[in-house]
Amino acid sequence: MPEPFDWEILHRQSAMAMVRGQLGFSWLVLSGRLAELTDEQYFWRPTPEALTVVRRHYAGRFRLHGTGEWTAQWPNEPDHRGPRTIAWLIAHLTETFFERWEWTFGESRQSRTDITLHGNARDAVAWLTHWVEAWQQSIAELPEEDVMRIGLSQATGLDAASPFGHVVLQLNRELIHHGSEIMTLQDLHALAA
């Protein structure tokens, strides 16, 4: 069971408290909605061409993302703007948090393409929860001065050249952005049912 949100963090006067508070509150909201996620919602396609998570042999023309039986369909175009399923959005968030944790606090060996993905909502949410909470715990253990430390994360060239607070804020933005998409898709699925 995840720790409840620490409301006191919103009163701490530090940069690290601000970035941690934003992450913690955003995860509180999204994880509450994910607790109710069904397999039907997880795989629901708002349009037939929506990117999703599929068994490896059904990936089609897309690049493969994930090492196990299940893979996310990744388009070849970096600015692809097509629709996505909740399964895809959870996979994307999971690989983002996994890679950042691995190249900041882990062994700096695996990339986002090495992540294991899941073919059901329960396991996918549990795996996302694991990596978000690992990220939260690791940044909570950092000293305050590390919020301005350049190169603490080596996940990308941008991370390596940025104060660590910017890396945390980028992951916060990913969680807020894609979390909003997930909740909207849940709402649209309910209306379509």
C-alpha positions in Angstrom: 0.0 0.0 0.0 1.5 3.4 -1.0 2.3 5.9 1.7 -0.4 8.6 1.9 0.5 12.0 0.5 2.6 14.2 2.9 0.6 17.4 3.0 3.2 19.0 5.1 5.6 19.1 2.1 3.5 21.9 0.6 4.6 24.2 3.5 8.3 23.5 3.2 10.3 26.3 1.8 12.7 24.5 -0.5 13.0 23.8 -4.2 13.2 20.0 -3.6 10.0 20.2 -1.5 8.2 22.0 -4.3 9.2 19.5 -7.0 8.5 16.5 -4.7 5.2 18.0 -3.6 4.0 18.4 -7.2 5.1 14.9 -8.1 3.4 13.4 -5.0 0.1 15.2 -5.4 0.0 14.4 -9.1 0.6 10.7 -8.4 -2.0 10.7 -5.6 -4.7 11.9 -8.1 -3.6 9.5 -10.9 -3.0 6.4 -8.8 -6.5 6.9 -7.3 -8.0 6.6 -10.8 -5.7 3.8 -11.8 -6.9 1.7 -8.9 -10.2 1.4 -10.7 -8.8 0.6 -14.1 -10.3 -2.4 -15.9 -8.8 -4.4 -18.7 -11.5 -3.2 -21.0 -10.5 0.4 -20.3 -6.8 -0.4 -20.5 -7.1 -1.7 -24.1 -10.0 0.5 -25.3 -9.2 2.2 -28.6 -10.8 5.6 -29.1 -10.1 5.0 -32.8 -9.0 1.8 -34.6 -5.6 3.2 -35.4 -4.8 4.2 -31.8 -1.3 3.1 -30.6 -1.5 0.4 -27.9 0.3 -2.5 -26.2 0.2 -5.7 -28.2 1.7 -9.2 -28.2 5.1 -8.9 -30.0 4.0 -10.8 -33.1 1.2 -8.3 -33.7 3.4 -5.1 -33.6 3.1 -4.7 -37.3 5.0 -1.8 -38.9 5.8 -0.2 -35.5 9.1 -0.2 -33.7 9.1 -2.6 -30.7 9.3 -1.2 -27.2 9.6 -3.7 -24.4 11.5 -7.0 -24.0 8.9 -9.6 -23.1 5.8 -11.0 -24.8 4.1 -7.6 -24.8 5.4 -4.5 -26.6 4.3 -1.0 -27.1 3.7 0.2 -30.7 6.1 3.0 -31.3 5.8 5.0 -34.5 8.8 5.7 -36.6 8.0 9.5 -36.8 9.2 11.3 -33.7 6.3 13.8 -33.9 3.5 11.3 -34.5 0.3 12.7 -33.1 -2.0 9.8 -33.4 -4.3 8.6 -30.7 -3.1 6.3 -27.9 -4.7 3.8 -25.6 -4.4 3.8 -21.8 -2.2 0.7 -22.2 0.2 2.7 -24.3 0.2 5.7 -22.0 0.9 3.5 -19.0 3.7 1.8 -20.9 5.2 5.2 -21.8 5.0 6.5 -18.2 6.5 3.2 -16.9 9.5 3.3 -19.3 10.1 7.0 -18.6 10.2 6.5 -14.8 12.2 3.3 -15.2 14.9 4.8 -17.4 15.3 7.9 -15.3 15.6 5.8 -12.1 18.0 3.4 -13.7 20.3 6.2 -15.0 20.1 8.3 -11.8 20.0 5.8 -8.9 20.4 2.4 -10.6 23.2 0.6 -12.4 23.0 2.8 -15.6 22.8 -0.2 -17.9 19.3 -0.6 -19.2 17.3 1.8 -21.3 13.6 2.4 -21.8 13.5 -0.3 -24.5 14.5 -2.9 -21.9 11.3 -2.5 -19.9 8.9 -5.4 -19.4 5.3 -4.5 -20.4 2.1 -6.2 -19.4 -1.0 -7.4 -21.2 -3.5 -6.6 -18.4 -4.4 -3.5 -16.3 -3.6 -4.9 -12.9 0.0 -5.8 -13.7 0.7 -2.7 -15.8 -0.5 -0.4 -13.0 1.5 -2.4 -10.4 4.7 -2.0 -12.6 4.1 1.7 -13.1 3.4 2.1 -9.4 6.7 0.4 -8.6 8.8 2.7 -10.7 7.0 5.9 -9.7 7.4 5.0 -6.0 11.0 4.0 -6.5 11.6 7.4 -8.1 9.8 9.2 -5.4 11.7 7.4 -2.6 15.1 8.0 -4.2 14.6 11.7 -4.7 13.2 12.0 -1.2 16.5 10.7 0.1 18.6 13.3 -1.7 20.1 16.2 0.1 18.5 19.6 -0.7 21.6 20.8 -2.6 21.2 18.1 -5.2 18.2 19.9 -6.7 20.7 22.1 -8.5 23.3 19.4 -9.2 24.1 19.2 -12.9 24.6 15.7 -14.3 23.0 13.7 -11.5 20.9 11.9 -14.1 22.6 10.5 -17.1 19.5 9.1 -18.9 19.8 11.6 -21.8 22.2 14.2 -22.9 19.7 16.9 -21.8 19.5 15.3 -18.3 23.3 15.2 -18.0 23.5 18.9 -18.8 20.6 20.0 -16.6 20.2 20.8 -12.9 18.5 17.7 -11.3 15.4 19.8 -10.4 14.6 20.2 -14.1 14.8 16.4 -14.6 12.3 15.9 -11.8 10.0 18.6 -13.2 10.2 17.0 -16.6 9.0 13.7 -15.1 6.3 15.6 -13.2 5.1 17.1 -16.5 5.0 13.7 -18.1 3.0 12.3 -15.2 0.5 15.3 -15.3 0.2 15.3 -19.1 -0.2 11.6 -19.7 -2.2 11.1 -16.4 -4.7 13.7 -17.7 -4.9 11.7 -21.0 -5.5 8.5 -19.1 -8.3 10.0 -17.0 -9.9 11.5 -20.0 -9.8 8.2 -21.8 -11.4 6.5 -18.8 -14.2 9.2 -18.9 -14.7 8.8 -22.7 -14.8 5.0 -22.3 -17.6 5.3 -19.7 -19.6 7.5 -22.1 -19.0 5.2 -25.0 -20.2 2.1 -23.0 
